[in-house]
Amino acid sequence: MKNNRIDFEARFWSGSDTYSGLGLIETFFQFNELATAKEMLHNIMICAAKKKCVIKEDHSAVFHFHQALRSFVRACYVLGLKQEKSYVKVYAENNAPPITGALSDQEYRNPFLVFQKAFAEYSLKDFEYYISVSVYFSLGVYAHSAESKILGPCIHLTKMLDAAFLILERGRKKRDNSYKKKQRMKKRMTV
């Protein structure tokens, strides 16, 4: 029988093999806070686009982030295909918060749209290529800057970080609410 699992290649940066997209995303955010990951991605893209500019962060940290981001993109690809709707709570239009990060109102209500749009425009290999090119050009001083086409994937990567974090938060709230409900039921049963 053919193995349909995708290898997230998370062994190096996380220390474990995981085959769950949500599990890998949760591990990613255990290693990288959302704001820190977005800032690192932003710094990498800026340094890659500028000539004679080197990223100020430690190169080993940049390489570690590169490996984690590659795995993250693979997990987002899997989630975009599966659309694990058990973790999505569709919000009404009037319940959307005033600040949704890089997400539109529609993407805030259904974060899986972010993954579908990103992978409709770029393939998984395209994202991995642009991440590698950006990291490569940000780590050294080069007379030539990176390709001008790295802005599109960067925008999608930023949106994917926001959407994945939103999915995890909604999943946690859902689990917490069901746990509290079970506790209330137990309490009623014992009375």
N, C-alpha and C positions, 0 to 999 in steps of 0.2 A: 504494500500500500504506500502511496506517495505521501511524503511529509509536507503538509501545507503550511507549517509554521514558518514565520519569518524570523530570522536571527537578528535580534536587536543589537548584538555585539556590545552588550553592557558589562561584560565580564571585567574589562580593564578598569573602568571608572567606578563601577558600583560594587564589584566583588562578587556578584551573583549572576546566575543565568535566570532570566525571567522571560516568559513567553506570553505575558498578558500586557496589552497596551496600557491599560489603566494602572497596572502594577508598576510598569516602567515609568510612567509619567509621575506617579506618586514618589518613586525613588528619585527621579530627576529633581523634584521640588524639595526633597529632603536634603539633597546636596547643594541646590541652588535656590535662593529665594527669588521670587518673581522679579522684583525690582533689580536685583543684582544681575540676574540673567539677561534682562533687557538692556541694562547698562553695558554689560560685557559685549553683547551682540552689537550694540550701537558703536562702541569704541572700536571693535574689530572692523566693522564696515567703514567707519570714517578713516581709519588708518590705512585700510586697503585701497580706498579711493584716492587718497592724497599721495602725491609723489614725495619721496624722501621723508617719510613719516614712519615711525616705529611705535607700536603700542607700548604703553608704559607698564602694563601689568606684567607679572612674571611669566616668562614664556612657558614654563611647565603648567601654570594655571590656565593659560590660553589653550594649550594642547589638551589638557583635561576637559576644558569646556567644549572644545571641538569634538572630542569623543562622545561626551554626554549629549551634545546637541544633535549629532548624527543619529544616536539611538532614539532621542526624543522625536526627531522627524520620522523615523521608521514607525514608532508607536503611533504618531498622529496619522500616518498613512493607514495603518491597520484600523484605527478608530473611525477614520473617514469611510472605510469600506464597510465596517460592521455596523456603525451607528448604534452603539450600545445605549438604547433609549431608556434602560432602567435607571441610568444615572442622570438623565435630563429631566428637569422639571420645567415645563413650558410656563413662562411667565406672561401675564397679561400685559398689554401695551402700557397701561398706566402704572404698573409696578416696576418698570425699568428704572434703575437708579440714574441720577443725573450724570454720573461719570462712569462710562463703560470701558475705559481704556481705549484701545484701538478698534474696538468692535462697534459695529452699527447696532441699532436697536434690534433688527431682525437677527443678527448674529448673536446678540446677547441672549435673546429668547431661545435660540437653537444654535449652540456653539459648534455643533458638528458641521454646520454650513461652512465654517471657516476652513475646515479640513477639505471638504469637497471642492470648494472654490480654488484653494491652493493647488490641489493635485489635478484639477481640471486644466489649470494654466501651466503648471510645471510638473514634470515627472519626479519620482523619488530620486532617480539618478541626477537630475538637474539640480535638485536641492543639495544633494551631497557634493556635487561638483562646485557649486557656488559657495558652500560653506568652506570647502577645502581651499579654493582660490582666495577667498577673503582672509582666511587664517594665514595662508602662505604669504600674501602680500602685506599683511599687517605685522608680521614678525621681523621683517627686514627692510632695509632702505633700498629701493629700486628706482631706476630711472624711469621705468614705465609703471603706470598705475594699473590697478586691476581693471578688468573689463567693466564697461559702463552699465552692463546689464545686471549688476548685483543689487540694485535698488529694489526691483520687484520682488525677488525672493526675500529680501530683508523685511519688507513690509509684511509679507505673508508669514514669515517666521515670528515677527512680533505679535501678529494676530493669533498665531497658533499658541504662543506662550500664554496670552491672555485667555484664550478659549479653553485650553487644557487646565489652567488653574481654576477657571470658573466651573468646569465639569467636576474637578476634584472637590471643590468647596460644596457644590450641590450634592454630591454623593455623600460627603461627610454629614451634611445637615440631614439628609434623608435617613442615614444610618442612625444618627443621634435621635431623631424623632421616633423612629421605630423602636429603638432601645427604650426610650422614655415611655412609650406606649405600652411596651411589654412589662415594664416595671410597675406602671399604674394598674395593669391587669392583674399582676401577681399580688399587689397590695390589696385589691378588691377581693381577690379569691381568698386571702388569708383572714379577712375581716369577717 
